[in-house]
Amino acid sequence: MISLASSLLVLAAALLMDRVVGDPPFLWARLPHPVALIGRAVDALDTRLNDSRLSAEQRRLRGIAAIAGLGVAVGAIGLAAHWVLRAIPFGIAVEAVIVSVFLAQKSLIDHVAAVKDALVAGGAADGRKAVAHIVGRDVANLDEAGIARAAMESAAENFSDGVVAPLFWYGLLGLPGLLVYKAVNTADSMIGHRSARHAAFGWAAARLDDLLNLVPARLLALLIAVAAFLCGCDGWRAAKVAWRDAGKHKSPNAGWPEAALAGALGVAFGGPRRYGEVEVDGAWLNGEGRAAVGADDIRAAVGLIDAAWALILILLAAAAVILLASGR
């Protein structure tokens, strides 16, 4: 079995590789990304099993079976990969590369920074085009403040889903844990919506994704508060707002990092928003904060998210060194 120190080193190396290399377009233009393969599996299950002629309860049961089968399949693949990598030279380095593929820090930072650049270069019109790539809401009527809020909220939520949660589940259960998490998270993004087609069939994916993100989201709120202290932002306010306002969010998890980031930067997140034809009267997180936000606030949010990333890296590397020194 891989030692705890080795596991921490894998995570630290994966974090660095992802931050430097990210998702090279030339590679994934020639090879299918593992998450894309998971997405194809989810789509196939949805097409074959989600029969609109069945009752809601029957579709819910089929959705439970689908997500259970998907989890078992990817978990078995992760376990087999673990055994193979333990048996070959430099297997631990290969494992770090595999883990890095499932992280999204560079992609996240690049996409959010692109919204800031678009606002600076072309105002709201260009900002809407850029932010549409990273949010699911209707952006047609967003002003510059709404665009900036959407970008910063997405940065907080996706840092949790795309970096912290995968790290957490790999650290806890190795490659099987990482792959199961990514499968569930991908399924939730595809079928975990309360639409007529997916409200029943996607119920299991949505609920399981909520469960798997429960601890990572709250850990991230704490990390953002600590990073805020280190960066000269308001760490106390980040922690206070996260504790007070996280429960106001429609998601049981996304409110934690979003509220912490809003408190650290002294801005207000949330408020009314539209998803297709559905108008959501969202609550405000840190409602007393500034609502008039812009490109400079996005820049500050990106800097704080990157500082939290660096803090994770330092903690992982330091823990690995301590364990190695103690012979564990």
Steps between C-alpha positions, in 0.01 A plus 500: 500500500610855433624674814336814630814701424504371142132583461564856617793532258278378216247770586764772522655398167157478335411849624818641349460318168141614464586862586788512251370281216124489546309332217723529189271547197738312270474190721125491556436580134656160425390300803165491681522664842407254779224733618363507144495119502307506828263749341439264210418222743255724687337603172466135393340408832263795474401405144446131573343512847319832537173405330245781518217244483590367845375641828714742700572229757613252235727762343642585842583133562663475159702811578617345827604184315676705232710703743577189707614309193708793378662535842586130521646504148725801544597391852612164361703677231665715768579196714648311203712804409618521862619137496675540163675823599623343824667225296688703238807726525415869543136407552459769761606764245245367251237514771580866564448571129166318508384696804604829336272425204201509736593839653396831348686787667670638189184467292299672774743789539534548124124506437422737787789731407367503143176655631701774670697565179181507293340756732807721480527472122138506389274573795180309572450371144834315495467409867172317436661288227788407728294422810256286298782242473513441876143545633171330427276802560352731238755780450311703238391772741799510735668836551871528581441447873286193432765360268774554758292338777422201279869452421607521864223270621597249232865524610410409858261216412721346232809521721311277740369257236803505273791505745423459869247216477711286260802549729292406804363179352836391359659565839228295670451211257771526234427468128167317555377788717614761248334325204173437684487866602562623145240259362235617746589867451485462122167319522361774722601768249325308221188348655476646852260775400138548605378494143205294382736240356752476783321588825441130574774322303773742615388505864764249617783678316404837650461369855822298490692797360369711789621235744846465346554877502378550856844492670713649217279809467525577870875437504536743213314773688757461778788502251369819338480665842860402582622607156320833550697559821825427319411727206391799706128446438239466772538142619278545803221635284545212254445248779212697653311542172553135404355386833210747487401501133599165347163350585320768299636358175277264300786248500591332831869532412572781252399764753799424722786599266290772334409663831859474623633666184236772516585574864875505436463750215223707656263447207144367468426179309174342394175680437242429226614304194352315204566144378331465161132573562530463878543813713676430832461753781835423657594629844792737544821372658672775698211725401656799674802478271558697181262408217679729253783266402715479190818380336723597794290285732532203265876551507495500880285186507736318264795600718330372814397171336859451384625581850269231641639260238857586608404446863372151418823423315716620790298300755519182291874533438576584863294205627675266256845617612408457867369147439806402296730633770315294758522187286131474412 
